[in-house]
Amino acid sequence: MIIKPSIIGLGYVGLPLFLKLQKKFNCVGFDNDILRVKTLQKGLDANKEYTKKELHLKNKSIFTSNIEDLKESNFFIVAVPTPVFQNNSPNLKYIKKSCQLIGKVLKKNDIVFFESTFYPGITENYCAKLLEKYSKLKSNKNFFVGYSPERINPGDKEHSVDKINKIVSITGLKNLKIAKQVYGSVTKQISLTNNIKEAESAKVIENIQRDLNIGLMNEIYKVCYKSNINFSNVIKLASTKWNFLKFDPGLVGGHCLPVDPYYYSSFAKKKGIKTEVILSGRKINNSMYLFMYDKIIKEIKSFKLNLKKTKILVLGLTYKKNVSDIRNSFALKLYKLLKKKIKNLDVCDPLLAKKKVKNINILKNFNVNDYELILNFVDHDIFKKKILKIKKINKKYLDLF
Ligand SMILES: NC(=O)c1ccc[n+]([C@@H]2O[C@H](COP(=O)([O-])OP(=O)(O)OC[C@H]3O[C@@H](n4cnc5c(N)ncnc54)[C@H](O)[C@@H]3O)[C@@H](O)[C@H]2O)c1
Protein backbone atom coordinates (compact mmCIF):
# COMPACT_ATOMS: atom_id res chain seq x y z
CA MET A 1 0.00 0.00 0.00
CA ILE A 2 1.32 3.46 -0.90
CA ILE A 3 0.63 5.76 2.02
CA LYS A 4 -0.63 9.21 1.05
CA PRO A 5 -0.96 11.26 4.22
CA SER A 6 -2.71 14.57 4.64
CA ILE A 7 -2.79 16.94 7.60
CA ILE A 8 -6.01 18.82 8.36
CA GLY A 9 -5.16 22.05 10.22
CA LEU A 10 -1.77 23.69 9.75
CA GLY A 11 -1.35 25.45 13.07
CA TYR A 12 1.19 25.03 15.88
CA VAL A 13 0.62 21.26 15.86
CA GLY A 14 -0.23 20.45 12.24
CA LEU A 15 2.52 22.40 10.49
CA PRO A 16 5.52 20.77 12.26
CA LEU A 17 4.02 17.34 11.60
CA PHE A 18 3.38 18.13 7.97
CA LEU A 19 6.92 19.45 7.47
CA LYS A 20 8.36 16.23 8.89
CA LEU A 21 6.02 13.93 6.92
CA GLN A 22 6.55 15.66 3.60
CA LYS A 23 10.22 14.67 3.73
CA LYS A 24 9.19 11.04 3.31
CA PHE A 25 5.72 11.09 1.72
CA ASN A 26 3.87 13.10 -0.89
CA CYS A 27 1.81 14.89 1.68
CA VAL A 28 -1.17 17.26 1.52
CA GLY A 29 -1.23 20.10 4.05
CA PHE A 30 -4.83 21.29 4.24
CA ASP A 31 -6.20 24.30 6.12
CA ASN A 32 -9.57 25.99 5.63
CA ASP A 33 -7.99 29.37 6.40
CA ILE A 34 -7.16 30.52 2.86
CA LEU A 35 -4.87 33.29 4.09
CA ARG A 36 -2.86 30.82 6.18
CA VAL A 37 -2.42 28.58 3.13
CA LYS A 38 -1.48 31.46 0.82
CA THR A 39 1.19 32.76 3.20
CA LEU A 40 2.61 29.26 3.73
CA GLN A 41 2.76 28.81 -0.05
CA LYS A 42 4.84 32.00 -0.15
CA GLY A 43 7.17 30.57 2.48
CA LEU A 44 5.89 32.69 5.38
CA ASP A 45 4.74 31.35 8.75
CA ALA A 46 2.67 33.91 10.67
CA ASN A 47 3.32 31.88 13.85
CA LYS A 48 7.03 32.62 13.37
CA GLU A 49 8.04 29.03 14.04
CA TYR A 50 9.56 28.33 10.59
CA THR A 51 11.78 30.10 8.10
CA LYS A 52 11.24 30.30 4.34
CA LYS A 53 13.88 27.63 3.83
CA GLU A 54 12.18 25.27 6.27
CA LEU A 55 8.85 25.80 4.49
CA HIS A 56 10.29 24.73 1.17
CA LEU A 57 8.42 21.54 0.19
CA LYS A 58 9.96 18.38 -1.19
CA ASN A 59 8.47 15.82 -3.59
CA LYS A 60 4.91 16.58 -4.64
CA SER A 61 3.73 17.84 -1.27
CA ILE A 62 1.42 20.86 -1.23
CA PHE A 63 -0.31 23.41 0.98
CA THR A 64 -3.95 23.72 0.00
CA SER A 65 -7.48 24.82 0.89
CA ASN A 66 -9.03 22.80 -1.88
CA ILE A 67 -10.92 19.69 -0.82
CA GLU A 68 -10.26 18.13 -4.25
CA ASP A 69 -6.61 17.80 -3.24
CA LEU A 70 -7.63 15.44 -0.42
CA LYS A 71 -9.30 12.89 -2.67
CA GLU A 72 -6.24 10.70 -3.08
CA SER A 73 -5.24 10.74 0.59
CA ASN A 74 -5.63 7.52 2.53
CA PHE A 75 -4.13 8.55 5.89
CA PHE A 76 -5.70 11.68 7.41
CA ILE A 77 -4.28 13.43 10.46
CA VAL A 78 -6.54 16.00 12.12
CA ALA A 79 -4.91 18.79 14.14
CA VAL A 80 -7.64 21.42 14.54
CA PRO A 81 -8.42 23.40 17.73
CA THR A 82 -10.46 21.97 20.62
CA PRO A 83 -11.35 25.00 22.74
CA VAL A 84 -14.01 25.39 25.43
CA PHE A 85 -17.18 27.48 25.42
CA GLN A 86 -17.60 30.42 27.81
CA ASN A 87 -19.01 28.02 30.42
CA ASN A 88 -15.89 25.82 29.99
CA SER A 89 -17.71 22.93 28.33
CA PRO A 90 -15.86 21.33 25.35
CA ASN A 91 -16.42 22.99 21.99
CA LEU A 92 -16.01 20.36 19.27
CA LYS A 93 -17.15 22.48 16.32
CA TYR A 94 -13.76 22.37 14.52
CA ILE A 95 -13.60 18.61 14.96
CA LYS A 96 -17.12 18.24 13.62
CA LYS A 97 -16.28 20.34 10.54
CA SER A 98 -13.13 18.31 9.92
CA CYS A 99 -15.10 15.05 10.08
CA GLN A 100 -17.65 16.51 7.69
CA LEU A 101 -14.83 17.42 5.31
CA ILE A 102 -13.02 14.08 5.52
CA GLY A 103 -16.35 12.21 5.30
CA LYS A 104 -16.77 13.63 1.81
CA VAL A 105 -13.51 12.11 0.53
CA LEU A 106 -13.19 9.02 2.72
CA LYS A 107 -12.65 5.70 0.90
CA LYS A 108 -12.54 2.06 1.90
CA ASN A 109 -9.53 1.12 4.11
CA ASP A 110 -8.62 4.75 4.82
CA ILE A 111 -7.27 5.67 8.26
CA VAL A 112 -8.15 8.86 10.13
CA PHE A 113 -5.95 9.91 13.06
CA PHE A 114 -6.77 12.70 15.51
CA GLU A 115 -4.06 14.73 17.23
CA SER A 116 -6.24 17.36 18.90
CA THR A 117 -6.66 17.17 22.66
CA PHE A 118 -9.72 15.06 23.52
CA TYR A 119 -11.34 13.42 26.48
CA PRO A 120 -11.72 9.63 26.41
CA GLY A 121 -14.22 8.46 23.83
CA ILE A 122 -14.24 11.41 21.41
CA THR A 123 -12.31 9.50 18.72
CA GLU A 124 -14.47 6.37 18.71
CA ASN A 125 -17.84 7.60 19.99
CA TYR A 126 -17.97 11.03 18.33
CA CYS A 127 -15.55 11.30 15.39
CA ALA A 128 -16.04 7.78 14.02
CA LYS A 129 -19.82 8.27 14.15
CA LEU A 130 -19.60 11.57 12.26
CA LEU A 131 -17.29 10.05 9.66
CA GLU A 132 -19.78 7.21 9.20
CA LYS A 133 -22.59 9.70 8.77
CA TYR A 134 -20.83 11.80 6.12
CA SER A 135 -19.08 8.97 4.24
CA LYS A 136 -21.77 6.30 4.48
CA LEU A 137 -18.95 3.87 5.31
CA LYS A 138 -18.68 1.73 8.45
CA SER A 139 -16.04 2.38 11.08
CA ASN A 140 -13.78 -0.56 12.00
CA LYS A 141 -14.92 -2.30 8.83
CA ASN A 142 -14.51 0.07 5.85
CA PHE A 143 -12.31 2.69 7.56
CA PHE A 144 -10.41 3.04 10.85
CA VAL A 145 -9.87 5.79 13.39
CA GLY A 146 -6.82 6.34 15.59
CA TYR A 147 -5.54 8.80 18.13
CA SER A 148 -2.05 10.19 18.57
CA PRO A 149 -1.89 12.99 21.13
CA GLU A 150 0.44 15.85 20.40
CA ARG A 151 3.06 16.79 22.99
CA ILE A 152 4.69 19.56 21.00
CA ASN A 153 5.73 22.59 23.03
CA PRO A 154 5.84 25.73 20.84
CA GLY A 155 8.87 27.92 21.43
CA ASP A 156 10.81 24.95 22.82
CA LYS A 157 13.56 23.93 20.38
CA GLU A 158 14.72 21.09 22.64
CA HIS A 159 11.47 19.10 22.61
CA SER A 160 10.57 19.36 18.93
CA VAL A 161 8.23 16.84 17.32
CA ASP A 162 11.10 14.61 16.10
CA LYS A 163 12.68 14.35 19.57
CA ILE A 164 9.71 13.43 21.73
CA ASN A 165 8.02 10.14 22.43
CA LYS A 166 4.73 9.87 20.59
CA ILE A 167 1.76 7.75 21.67
CA VAL A 168 0.09 6.14 18.65
CA SER A 169 -3.17 4.24 19.14
CA ILE A 170 -5.39 2.37 16.72
CA THR A 171 -7.09 -1.03 16.70
CA GLY A 172 -5.92 -3.86 14.42
CA LEU A 173 -2.38 -5.10 13.87
CA LYS A 174 -2.31 -4.07 10.21
CA ASN A 175 -3.40 -0.52 11.09
CA LEU A 176 -0.80 -0.30 13.87
CA LYS A 177 1.88 -1.25 11.34
CA ILE A 178 0.76 1.43 8.87
CA ALA A 179 0.55 4.01 11.65
CA LYS A 180 4.03 3.03 12.79
CA GLN A 181 5.34 3.61 9.28
CA VAL A 182 3.81 7.10 9.14
CA TYR A 183 4.67 8.26 12.66
CA GLY A 184 8.02 6.49 12.51
CA SER A 185 9.02 9.06 9.89
CA VAL A 186 8.25 11.82 12.38
CA THR A 187 10.00 10.43 15.47
CA LYS A 188 11.91 7.29 16.35
CA GLN A 189 10.27 7.05 19.77
CA ILE A 190 6.76 5.65 19.49
CA SER A 191 4.56 4.07 22.15
CA LEU A 192 2.04 1.91 20.31
CA THR A 193 -1.26 0.87 21.84
CA ASN A 194 -4.51 -0.55 20.50
CA ASN A 195 -6.52 1.14 23.24
CA ILE A 196 -7.61 4.55 21.98
CA LYS A 197 -9.35 5.65 25.19
CA GLU A 198 -6.18 5.04 27.19
CA ALA A 199 -4.21 7.21 24.75
CA GLU A 200 -6.83 9.97 24.98
CA SER A 201 -6.71 9.79 28.78
CA ALA A 202 -2.91 9.85 28.91
CA LYS A 203 -2.66 13.11 26.98
CA VAL A 204 -5.22 15.00 28.97
CA ILE A 205 -3.93 13.88 32.38
CA GLU A 206 -0.34 14.88 31.49
CA ASN A 207 -1.51 18.46 31.14
CA ILE A 208 -3.73 18.29 34.21
CA GLN A 209 -0.79 17.14 36.32
CA ARG A 210 1.30 20.08 35.11
CA ASP A 211 -1.53 22.56 35.63
CA LEU A 212 -2.04 21.35 39.21
CA ASN A 213 1.66 21.47 40.04
CA ILE A 214 1.93 25.03 38.78
CA GLY A 215 -1.28 25.90 40.66
CA LEU A 216 0.30 24.58 43.85
CA MET A 217 3.39 26.74 43.30
CA ASN A 218 1.20 29.77 42.58
CA GLU A 219 -0.61 29.29 45.88
CA ILE A 220 2.62 28.87 47.84
CA TYR A 221 4.04 31.92 46.05
CA LYS A 222 1.08 34.01 47.25
CA VAL A 223 1.54 32.90 50.85
CA CYS A 224 5.29 33.58 50.75
CA TYR A 225 4.80 37.01 49.19
CA LYS A 226 2.23 38.08 51.79
CA SER A 227 4.49 36.88 54.61
CA ASN A 228 7.70 38.43 53.30
CA ILE A 229 9.33 35.03 52.89
CA ASN A 230 11.55 34.59 49.82
CA PHE A 231 9.75 32.05 47.61
CA SER A 232 12.82 31.16 45.48
CA ASN A 233 14.88 30.42 48.59
CA VAL A 234 12.10 28.27 50.00
CA ILE A 235 11.99 26.22 46.77
CA LYS A 236 15.77 25.91 46.67
CA LEU A 237 15.76 24.49 50.18
CA ALA A 238 12.79 22.19 49.55
CA SER A 239 14.47 20.91 46.35
CA THR A 240 17.25 19.42 48.45
CA LYS A 241 14.83 16.64 49.40
CA TRP A 242 15.14 13.64 47.04
CA ASN A 243 11.46 13.45 46.15
CA PHE A 244 10.49 17.13 45.96
CA LEU A 245 9.22 18.07 42.49
CA LYS A 246 10.29 21.49 41.30
CA PHE A 247 7.79 23.61 39.35
CA ASP A 248 7.75 27.35 38.75
CA PRO A 249 4.76 29.58 39.49
CA GLY A 250 3.36 31.37 36.45
CA LEU A 251 0.52 32.82 34.44
CA VAL A 252 -0.62 29.61 32.77
CA GLY A 253 -2.25 30.60 29.48
CA GLY A 254 -2.44 29.09 26.00
CA HIS A 255 -4.83 26.44 24.76
CA CYS A 256 -3.62 23.33 26.53
CA LEU A 257 -3.36 23.76 30.29
CA PRO A 258 -6.27 26.23 30.60
CA VAL A 259 -8.51 23.92 28.54
CA ASP A 260 -7.63 20.28 29.19
CA PRO A 261 -8.79 20.08 32.85
CA TYR A 262 -12.26 21.14 31.68
CA TYR A 263 -12.32 18.45 28.99
CA TYR A 264 -11.49 15.74 31.50
CA SER A 265 -13.87 17.11 34.11
CA SER A 266 -16.75 17.15 31.64
CA PHE A 267 -15.97 13.49 30.87
CA ALA A 268 -15.79 12.65 34.59
CA LYS A 269 -19.12 14.41 35.16
CA LYS A 270 -20.76 12.12 32.61
CA LYS A 271 -19.49 9.23 34.73
CA GLY A 272 -20.96 10.81 37.88
CA ILE A 273 -17.68 12.11 39.28
CA LYS A 274 -17.18 15.71 40.39
CA THR A 275 -13.50 16.49 39.89
CA GLU A 276 -12.60 18.72 42.80
CA VAL A 277 -8.79 18.40 42.75
CA ILE A 278 -8.45 18.77 38.96
CA LEU A 279 -10.43 21.99 38.77
CA SER A 280 -8.83 23.53 41.85
CA GLY A 281 -5.60 24.05 39.85
CA ARG A 282 -7.52 25.94 37.20
CA LYS A 283 -9.26 28.06 39.80
CA ILE A 284 -6.02 29.39 41.21
CA ASN A 285 -4.23 29.66 37.84
CA ASN A 286 -7.14 31.55 36.27
CA SER A 287 -7.00 34.19 38.99
CA MET A 288 -3.22 34.51 39.40
CA TYR A 289 -3.07 37.60 37.20
CA LEU A 290 -5.34 39.41 39.67
CA PHE A 291 -2.86 38.72 42.47
CA MET A 292 -0.08 39.98 40.19
CA TYR A 293 -2.07 43.14 39.53
CA ASP A 294 -2.24 43.98 43.26
CA LYS A 295 1.44 43.09 43.67
CA ILE A 296 2.53 45.38 40.82
CA ILE A 297 0.43 48.33 41.99
CA LYS A 298 1.84 47.93 45.51
CA GLU A 299 5.42 47.78 44.22
CA ILE A 300 4.98 50.77 41.89
CA LYS A 301 3.69 52.76 44.86
CA SER A 302 6.70 51.67 46.91
CA PHE A 303 8.89 53.28 44.20
CA LYS A 304 6.91 56.47 44.88
CA LEU A 305 5.94 56.76 41.23
CA ASN A 306 2.86 58.68 40.13
CA LEU A 307 0.50 56.32 38.29
CA LYS A 308 -0.95 59.19 36.25
CA LYS A 309 2.35 60.63 35.04
CA THR A 310 5.07 57.99 35.03
CA LYS A 311 5.95 56.28 31.74
CA ILE A 312 6.01 52.54 32.26
CA LEU A 313 6.77 49.76 29.79
CA VAL A 314 5.57 46.16 29.83
CA LEU A 315 7.75 43.54 28.12
CA GLY A 316 5.93 40.61 26.52
CA LEU A 317 2.25 39.95 25.92
CA THR A 318 2.06 36.43 24.49
CA TYR A 319 0.80 33.50 26.58
CA LYS A 320 4.33 32.24 27.33
CA LYS A 321 7.98 32.91 26.55
CA ASN A 322 9.37 32.64 23.01
CA VAL A 323 6.01 32.13 21.27
CA SER A 324 4.00 34.47 19.05
CA ASP A 325 0.64 33.17 20.27
CA ILE A 326 -1.58 35.60 22.20
CA ARG A 327 -4.64 33.35 22.66
CA ASN A 328 -5.64 32.86 26.31
CA SER A 329 -2.79 35.11 27.40
CA PHE A 330 -2.94 36.16 31.04
CA ALA A 331 -0.16 38.68 30.36
CA LEU A 332 -2.64 40.40 28.04
CA LYS A 333 -5.37 40.33 30.72
CA LEU A 334 -2.95 41.77 33.25
CA TYR A 335 -1.85 44.50 30.85
CA LYS A 336 -5.46 45.52 30.14
CA LEU A 337 -6.22 45.72 33.84
CA LEU A 338 -3.12 47.81 34.60
CA LYS A 339 -3.82 50.09 31.66
CA LYS A 340 -7.02 51.22 33.40
CA LYS A 341 -4.93 52.43 36.32
CA ILE A 342 -1.69 53.56 34.65
CA LYS A 343 -2.08 56.23 32.01
CA ASN A 344 1.26 55.95 30.24
CA LEU A 345 1.61 52.19 30.02
CA ASP A 346 3.25 50.98 26.80
CA VAL A 347 3.85 47.40 25.75
CA CYS A 348 6.53 45.84 23.58
CA ASP A 349 6.40 42.35 22.08
CA PRO A 350 8.48 41.78 18.93
CA LEU A 351 7.34 38.17 18.69
CA LEU A 352 3.68 38.95 18.12
CA ALA A 353 2.74 38.65 14.47
CA LYS A 354 0.02 41.28 14.84
CA LYS A 355 0.85 44.96 15.41
CA LYS A 356 -2.41 45.55 17.20
CA VAL A 357 -4.51 43.50 19.56
CA LYS A 358 -7.95 45.08 19.93
CA ASN A 359 -6.94 48.74 20.33
CA ILE A 360 -3.57 48.06 21.93
CA ASN A 361 -0.63 49.43 20.03
CA ILE A 362 2.18 46.93 20.44
CA LEU A 363 5.73 48.22 20.05
CA LYS A 364 8.25 46.09 18.19
CA ASN A 365 11.17 47.91 19.82
CA PHE A 366 11.76 50.45 22.59
CA ASN A 367 14.21 52.95 23.98
CA VAL A 368 15.09 52.20 27.61
CA ASN A 369 15.53 55.91 28.39
CA ASP A 370 11.90 56.68 27.50
CA TYR A 371 10.63 54.84 30.57
CA GLU A 372 10.95 55.20 34.31
CA LEU A 373 9.98 51.63 35.06
CA ILE A 374 10.12 48.39 33.07
CA LEU A 375 7.81 45.46 33.94
CA ASN A 376 8.88 42.11 32.54
CA PHE A 377 5.75 40.00 31.99
CA VAL A 378 6.98 37.39 29.46
CA ASP A 379 10.63 36.47 29.56
CA HIS A 380 11.32 36.15 25.80
CA ASP A 381 14.99 35.40 25.05
CA ILE A 382 14.93 38.34 22.64
CA PHE A 383 14.73 40.73 25.66
CA LYS A 384 17.80 39.32 27.42
CA LYS A 385 20.36 41.87 26.21
CA LYS A 386 18.14 44.86 26.91
CA ILE A 387 17.28 43.59 30.40
CA LEU A 388 20.99 43.31 31.16
CA LYS A 389 21.39 46.93 30.08
CA ILE A 390 18.38 48.01 32.16
CA LYS A 391 19.87 46.38 35.26
CA LYS A 392 23.32 47.82 34.55
CA ILE A 393 22.07 51.41 34.46
CA ASN A 394 19.97 50.82 37.59
CA LYS A 395 16.71 51.57 35.85
CA LYS A 396 13.65 50.64 37.93
CA TYR A 397 12.72 47.13 36.88
CA LEU A 398 10.34 44.39 38.06
CA ASP A 399 10.07 40.73 37.13
CA LEU A 400 6.57 39.33 37.47
CA PHE A 401 7.50 36.57 39.94
N1 LIG B 1 -0.33 24.49 20.46
C1 LIG B 1 0.09 23.60 21.34
O1 LIG B 1 1.02 23.84 22.08
C2 LIG B 1 -0.54 22.23 21.43
C3 LIG B 1 0.19 21.20 21.99
C4 LIG B 1 -0.39 19.95 22.08
C5 LIG B 1 -1.69 19.76 21.61
N2 LIG B 1 -2.39 20.80 21.08
C6 LIG B 1 -3.74 20.53 20.60
O2 LIG B 1 -3.68 20.43 19.17
C7 LIG B 1 -4.86 20.98 18.59
C8 LIG B 1 -4.51 22.06 17.60
O3 LIG B 1 -3.86 23.10 18.29
P1 LIG B 1 -3.01 24.22 17.54
O4 LIG B 1 -2.33 25.00 18.61
O5 LIG B 1 -2.21 23.63 16.44
O6 LIG B 1 -4.17 25.11 16.91
P2 LIG B 1 -3.99 26.31 15.86
O7 LIG B 1 -5.13 27.19 16.10
O8 LIG B 1 -2.60 26.83 15.90
O9 LIG B 1 -4.15 25.60 14.46
C9 LIG B 1 -5.31 25.00 14.02
C10 LIG B 1 -5.42 25.16 12.53
O10 LIG B 1 -6.56 24.41 12.11
C11 LIG B 1 -7.23 25.14 11.11
N3 LIG B 1 -8.59 24.66 11.03
C12 LIG B 1 -9.62 24.85 11.89
N4 LIG B 1 -10.71 24.19 11.47
C13 LIG B 1 -10.37 23.57 10.33
C14 LIG B 1 -11.08 22.75 9.43
N5 LIG B 1 -12.35 22.41 9.63
N6 LIG B 1 -10.42 22.28 8.34
C15 LIG B 1 -9.14 22.61 8.13
N7 LIG B 1 -8.41 23.38 8.94
C16 LIG B 1 -9.03 23.86 10.05
C17 LIG B 1 -7.10 26.58 11.54
O11 LIG B 1 -7.28 27.47 10.45
C18 LIG B 1 -5.66 26.60 12.10
O12 LIG B 1 -4.73 26.99 11.11
C19 LIG B 1 -5.73 21.44 19.76
O13 LIG B 1 -6.61 20.42 20.12
C20 LIG B 1 -4.73 21.65 20.88
O14 LIG B 1 -5.30 21.47 22.15
C21 LIG B 1 -1.82 22.02 20.95
The ligand as a Gaussian input file, in Angstrom:
#p B3LYP/6-31G(d) Opt

LIG

0 1
 N       -0.334000      24.487000      20.455000
 C        0.087000      23.605000      21.336000
 O        1.023000      23.835000      22.080000
 C       -0.542000      22.234000      21.426000
 C        0.187000      21.201000      21.995000
 C       -0.389000      19.947000      22.078000
 C       -1.685000      19.755000      21.611000
 N       -2.391000      20.797000      21.084000
 C       -3.739000      20.528000      20.597000
 O       -3.677000      20.433000      19.174000
 C       -4.863000      20.978000      18.589000
 C       -4.508000      22.063000      17.601000
 O       -3.865000      23.105000      18.286000
 P       -3.011000      24.222000      17.543000
 O       -2.331000      24.996000      18.605000
 O       -2.210000      23.628000      16.440000
 O       -4.167000      25.105000      16.910000
 P       -3.995000      26.311000      15.855000
 O       -5.134000      27.193000      16.096000
 O       -2.596000      26.830000      15.905000
 O       -4.149000      25.596000      14.456000
 C       -5.313000      24.995000      14.025000
 C       -5.422000      25.165000      12.530000
 O       -6.555000      24.412000      12.111000
 C       -7.233000      25.142000      11.108000
 N       -8.590000      24.659000      11.035000
 C       -9.623000      24.848000      11.891000
 N      -10.706000      24.194000      11.469000
 C      -10.375000      23.570000      10.331000
 C      -11.079000      22.747000       9.432000
 N      -12.347000      22.408000       9.630000
 N      -10.422000      22.282000       8.341000
 C       -9.142000      22.607000       8.126000
 N       -8.414000      23.383000       8.938000
 C       -9.031000      23.856000      10.047000
 C       -7.096000      26.585000      11.545000
 O       -7.281000      27.475000      10.454000
 C       -5.657000      26.602000      12.096000
 O       -4.729000      26.986000      11.113000
 C       -5.734000      21.439000      19.764000
 O       -6.610000      20.421000      20.118000
 C       -4.729000      21.649000      20.878000
 O       -5.302000      21.475000      22.149000
 C       -1.823000      22.024000      20.955000

